[in-house]
């Protein structure tokens, strides 16, 4: 909600009247045209305790907070406020730490071993050897990737031509449907 600011002072009553003007609606004149309500009319229509919307909202919040503090510890709202919600316990991940490489010490060992091999052991082993000639293998690998990408692009293009970019319905054959249900 935007408040009107005049000379650096926020006029909340203007914003409140704006909200009340929307809630109460316009007034129909005798000639059939409509006009917005004047401040005096809004003041007359709204009961005295509810003139200040912001004050009423704050008092309702304080009333709820007082009720919340007096609630028993077994109530859901109180548990949520205190930060101890009930329900299913969070699943423990202790068993994951027993897996290999999940312990921080194992990870540090692998990292140090890798760095030692790349920076020290590998260059010492390859010092007296000729570099591997992988040019032919890399060309064959790249050609297989190009052919694979071409086939996938071809199939995707014809799928779009056949079904459209955004198909209206989902067609499952019985094998796919059986696999998805299992």
N, C-alpha and C positions, 0 to 999 in steps of 0.2 A: 504494500500500500504506500502510495506517495503522499507525503504531507506537504502542505503549502509552507514555504519558508519566506517570512517577511522580516527584513532587517536582521537576519541571522537567527531568528526565533522560530521554532517549529510550531505551527498552529494546528494542534491535533483536533481541535473542535471543528475546523473546516473539513478535515478528512472524515470525521465522524458524521458530519451533516451530509457529506457527499454519499457515504454508504447508506445512511438512513433515507436519503432522497431516492436512491436506487431501490431500496427495499419497499418503501411506501408507494412509489410510483407517481405518475403525473396526476394532475387534477383536470377534470373535464369542465370546460366553460359552458355557459348557457348557449352559445352559438355553435357548439359541437367541436370546437378546437380544443387542443390540449396544451397545458402549460406546466412547467416544473413547479414544485412546491416551494414556498418561501420559508425562510428560516423560522419565522414566527409560527407558521402552520406546523412545521415539523416539531417544534418545541411543545406545541399544544397537544399534538397527537401522541407523543411519546411520554410514557409515564415518568415521573420524577426520578425514581431510582435507576431507570435504564437510560437516562439522558447521556451518560458518559460511557460509551461502549468500551473504551480501553480500560476504564476503572472497573467496570463490571467484569470484563474478561480477567483482569488481574485478581479480583476478589474470588472469582470461581477457581482460578488456578491455586490460590492460597488455600481455599477451602478443601480442594482435592488433595493438596500436599499435606494438610493437617490430618485428613482422613487416612492418607497413605501411611503417615507416621504412627497412627494409632492401630493400624491393621495388625492382625496376628502374623507370625512368621510363616505360617503355612499358606497364606494367600498368594496367588500367582503375581498380582501387581506388586506386592511388597518384595517378593523374591526377585522380580525383574528390576525393581528400583535399587535394591541392595547389591544386585549383580550376581545372584546365585540362582539362576533359573533351573528348574527341575526338568526332568525328562531323561532321554537316553544319555548315558555317559559317553563322553568323547572317546572314540576308538583309539586305543594306545598303539603307538608305532614302535614300541620297544623291540618287537621281533625283527623289524627292518634293520636295526643296528647290528644284528648278528650276521647279516648277509655279508659276503666278501666285498670289500672296497667301500662299504658304507661307514666304516669307522674312520674318523678323521686321521688317525695314525696311518691306516692303510693308504688313504689318499695321499698323504704327505710322502709315504714311501714310494708310491707309483710316480708321483711328480718328480721326486729327486732321481729316481732310476731313469726316467725319460730324459731329464736334463743331462745326466751323466753320460748316457748313451749318445745323445745328439751332439753334445759339446766336447766330450773327451774320447770315449771308447770308439764311437763310429769313425771319427777322423783318423784315429790311430790304426784301425783295421784297414781303412781304405787308402792309407798313405802310400803303400807300395803296389796297389792294384789299379788297373785301368778302370775308368768309369763305365758303368753299364750302358750299352747302346739300346735305348728304349724307343728310338724314333719310330721304327716300324710298328711296334706294339701300340704306341700312343696314336699313330695314324689309324690303325685298325679299330681301336677303341672309340676314337672320335667319329669314325665313319659309322660304326654301329649305333652310336648315340644319335647321329643325324638321321639315319634311316628309321630308327625307333620313333623319334620325334615327328618325322614326316608321316609315318603310319598313324600315330595318335592324332595328329592334326587333321589328316584325311578323314578318319573315322568321326572325329568331333564335328567337322564341317558338315558331313552328310547326316549326322544326327540332328544338327540344328536345322538343316534343310527339311528333314523328314518330320521332326517333332516340334520345331520352333525353339526359339531361344528360351522361352519360359513356358514349358508344357502346361496345359490346362488340367490334365489328369495324370495320375501316376499309374503306369502299366507294369504290373508284376506278372511274370510267368509263375507257374506253380512251384518250380524249384526255388526261385528267389523267395516267394511267399513262405514256403516251408522252412527255408533257412532262417528267415527273419522271425518266424514264430518260435523256433526252437531255442 
